[in-house]
């Protein structure tokens, strides 16, 4: 039976216009109303304040403010926000982190269209959703503690870790996350201590090994 999204309002956040176009067509064909689209985190937060959608569909990796930082700020402003992470990344650390920060659901982009509609409907009903192909791994990771070395980090440290691992400088990270360079430097010291890393190259290696960034 075809699933209906009638009555649900959606905000789409993805930096690829073609992806947004396809998602919008799928959502609208199921009866949802797409209130707006954004291709970066800053615009997503602005549009959310303006439109207050039932569901925010959020990509993780975008230019500027990434999905984790966007989610963290959104939840600080709107604790009841219902967010579905739709990501190309299927490493278990990603959904574990996203759910911990406050996402209500996580779905991989490789999923079938009907699974996407199902996920949006459940999030719209304020029910948690997790990609069936990841559910068992996530459950085991949560039962067993840390899914990977980065789980030792706080949410702020994790956001900084990802930026540094991708080659951004301390000053660039500070500007991106609206922190002072000295604050980022302090976080960097703790990150290296927790992950037993000596420099940025080793941080990048840890991130690649855990599937958090592409090589």
C-alpha positions in Angstrom: 0.0 0.0 0.0 1.4 3.4 -0.9 2.4 5.4 2.2 1.0 8.9 2.6 2.7 12.0 3.9 -0.4 14.2 3.6 -0.3 17.0 6.1 3.4 16.9 6.8 5.6 20.0 6.2 9.2 19.4 5.3 12.4 21.4 5.1 15.1 19.9 2.8 18.8 20.5 3.5 21.4 19.1 1.1 24.2 20.7 -0.8 23.3 18.9 -4.1 20.6 20.6 -6.1 19.7 17.4 -8.0 19.4 15.4 -4.8 17.0 18.0 -3.4 15.0 18.0 -6.6 14.6 14.2 -6.5 13.6 14.3 -2.8 11.2 17.1 -3.3 9.4 15.2 -6.1 9.2 12.1 -4.0 7.9 13.9 -1.0 5.3 15.9 -2.9 4.1 12.8 -4.8 3.4 11.3 -1.3 1.4 14.3 -0.2 4.0 16.3 1.8 4.5 20.0 1.6 8.1 21.1 1.1 8.4 24.5 2.8 11.9 25.3 1.6 15.3 24.1 0.7 18.8 24.9 1.9 22.3 23.9 0.8 24.2 24.7 4.0 23.7 24.7 7.7 23.4 28.5 8.2 20.6 28.7 5.7 18.9 25.7 7.3 18.8 27.3 10.7 17.4 30.5 9.2 14.7 28.7 7.3 13.8 26.5 10.2 13.2 29.6 12.3 11.0 31.0 9.6 9.0 28.0 8.6 8.9 25.6 11.6 8.5 22.4 9.6 7.2 19.1 10.9 10.4 17.4 9.7 13.8 18.6 8.8 15.7 16.3 6.4 19.4 16.9 6.9 22.6 15.9 5.0 25.7 15.5 7.1 28.5 16.8 4.8 28.0 20.2 3.4 30.2 23.3 2.7 30.4 25.6 5.7 28.6 24.4 8.8 28.3 20.6 8.6 25.3 18.5 9.6 26.5 17.6 13.1 27.1 21.3 14.0 23.7 22.2 12.4 21.9 19.6 14.3 23.5 20.6 17.6 22.6 24.2 17.1 19.1 23.4 16.0 18.4 21.2 19.0 19.7 24.0 21.3 17.2 26.4 19.8 14.4 24.0 19.2 14.6 21.0 21.5 11.4 19.4 20.0 12.7 19.6 16.4 12.2 16.3 14.5 15.3 15.6 12.3 15.9 12.8 9.8 19.6 12.5 8.8 19.8 11.4 5.2 23.5 10.5 4.5 25.7 8.7 2.0 27.7 7.4 5.0 26.8 4.1 6.5 29.6 3.7 9.1 28.0 2.9 12.5 29.7 5.9 14.2 27.7 8.3 12.2 24.1 7.3 13.3 25.4 6.7 16.8 26.6 10.2 17.0 23.6 11.7 15.2 21.1 10.0 17.5 23.1 11.1 20.5 23.1 14.7 19.5 19.3 14.6 19.0 18.3 13.3 15.5 15.1 11.3 15.6 16.2 9.2 12.6 19.0 8.1 10.3 18.7 6.7 6.7 21.3 6.0 4.1 20.9 7.5 0.7 21.3 4.1 -0.9 17.9 3.1 0.5 14.8 2.5 -1.6 12.4 5.4 -2.2 9.6 3.7 -0.2 11.9 3.3 2.8 12.6 7.0 2.6 8.9 7.8 2.7 8.4 5.4 5.6 11.2 7.1 7.5 9.8 10.6 7.0 6.3 9.4 8.0 7.7 7.9 11.3 9.7 11.0 12.1 6.6 13.1 11.4 4.8 11.0 13.9 7.5 11.7 16.4 8.8 8.1 16.3 12.4 7.1 16.1 13.6 5.6 12.8 16.9 3.8 12.0 18.0 2.4 8.7 17.2 -1.4 8.9 20.7 -2.2 7.5 22.3 -0.3 10.4 20.0 -1.1 13.3 21.8 -4.1 14.6 25.2 -2.5 14.4 24.0 0.6 16.1 22.3 -1.4 18.9 25.5 -3.4 19.5 27.6 -0.2 19.5 25.4 1.4 22.1 25.4 -1.7 24.3 29.1 -2.2 24.0 30.1 1.4 24.6 32.2 3.3 22.1 31.6 2.5 18.4 35.1 3.8 17.5 37.8 6.0 19.0 35.9 9.2 18.2 33.2 8.1 20.6 35.5 9.2 23.4 35.0 12.8 22.4 32.3 15.2 23.5 30.0 16.6 20.8 31.9 19.8 20.5 35.3 17.9 20.3 33.8 15.6 17.7 32.8 18.6 15.5 36.2 20.1 15.8 37.9 16.7 15.2 36.0 16.3 11.9 37.0 19.7 10.7 40.7 19.3 11.6 40.8 15.8 10.1 39.5 17.2 6.8 42.5 19.6 6.7 41.1 22.8 8.1 43.3 25.0 10.2 42.6 26.0 13.8 41.6 29.5 12.6 39.3 28.1 9.9 37.6 25.8 12.5 37.3 28.7 14.9 35.5 30.8 12.3 33.3 28.0 11.1 32.1 27.0 14.6 32.1 30.6 16.0 34.7 29.9 18.6 38.0 31.6 19.4 41.2 30.1 18.1 42.4 29.6 21.7 39.2 27.7 22.5 39.7 25.4 19.5 43.4 25.0 20.5 42.3 23.8 23.9 39.8 21.4 22.4 42.5 20.1 20.1 44.8 19.4 23.0 42.1 17.3 24.7 41.2 15.6 21.4 44.8 14.5 20.8 45.1 13.3 24.4 41.9 11.2 24.1 42.7 9.7 20.7 46.4 9.3 21.4 47.3 11.4 18.3 50.4 13.5 17.9 49.3 15.8 15.0 46.7 16.6 12.4 47.9 13.9 10.1 47.3 11.2 12.8 43.8 12.7 13.4 43.1 12.4 9.7 44.3 8.8 9.7 42.0 8.0 12.6 39.0 9.6 10.8 39.7 7.7 7.6 40.1 4.4 9.5 36.8 4.9 11.2 35.1 5.8 7.9 34.3 9.3 9.0 35.9 11.0 6.0 36.7 9.9 2.5 40.3 9.6 1.2 
